[in-house]
Amino acid sequence: MDQETELTLKIRIDREKYAWSLYRNGLAEPIKYSVPIFSTEAAATAAGLQVLARVNLRTKELAMSKLRRSAP
């Protein structure tokens, strides 16, 4: 992925529970996030990484689909 579409995973704690958020470079608001339901930081990180992987895979699939449509 290029620099403009890079995503960052951040973990936060809220009232003794953890949550994850995905941020796109240059934007202050998250593009995806969870509610604070995770009891450990590791669990929130693992869940956030799974979502990040799905978002990255979907982005690559869309790019490949566009390339196939534009090929003669």
C-alpha positions in Angstrom: 0.0 0.0 0.0 1.2 3.5 -0.7 2.0 6.1 1.9 -1.4 7.9 1.6 -3.4 4.8 2.5 -1.3 3.3 5.2 -3.3 2.3 8.3 -2.2 2.4 12.0 -3.5 0.2 14.8 -3.9 1.9 18.2 -4.9 0.3 21.5 -6.6 2.3 24.2 -8.0 1.6 27.7 -11.3 2.7 28.9 -12.7 1.8 32.3 -10.4 -1.2 32.7 -11.2 -2.6 29.3 -9.2 -2.3 26.1 -10.3 -1.3 22.6 -8.6 -1.0 19.2 -8.9 1.7 16.5 -7.6 1.8 12.9 -6.4 5.2 11.7 -5.5 6.3 8.1 -2.5 8.6 7.8 -3.5 12.2 7.9 -6.9 11.6 9.5 -7.7 12.4 13.2 -10.8 10.1 13.4 -10.5 6.3 13.2 -11.9 4.6 10.1 -12.7 1.4 12.1 -12.8 0.8 15.9 -14.1 -1.6 18.6 -16.0 -0.9 21.7 -13.9 -1.5 24.9 -14.7 -5.1 25.5 -11.3 -6.8 25.7 -9.9 -7.6 29.1 -6.3 -7.6 28.1 -4.2 -5.4 25.8 -3.0 -8.6 24.0 -6.5 -9.6 23.1 -7.4 -6.2 21.8 -4.2 -6.1 19.8 -4.9 -9.6 18.3 -8.4 -8.6 17.3 -7.2 -5.3 15.8 -4.5 -7.1 13.8 -7.1 -9.5 12.4 -9.2 -6.6 11.2 -6.2 -4.8 9.8 -5.3 -7.9 7.8 -8.9 -8.2 6.4 -8.9 -4.5 5.4 -5.5 -4.8 3.7 -6.6 -8.0 1.9 -9.8 -6.3 0.7 -7.9 -3.3 -0.5 -5.5 -5.5 -2.5 -8.5 -7.5 -3.9 -10.1 -4.3 -5.1 -6.9 -3.0 -6.7 -6.5 -6.3 -8.6 -10.1 -6.2 -9.7 -9.6 -2.7 -11.1 -6.5 -3.9 -13.0 -8.3 -6.8 -14.5 -11.2 -4.6 -15.7 -8.8 -2.1 -17.3 -6.7 -4.8 -19.1 -7.7 -5.2 -22.8 
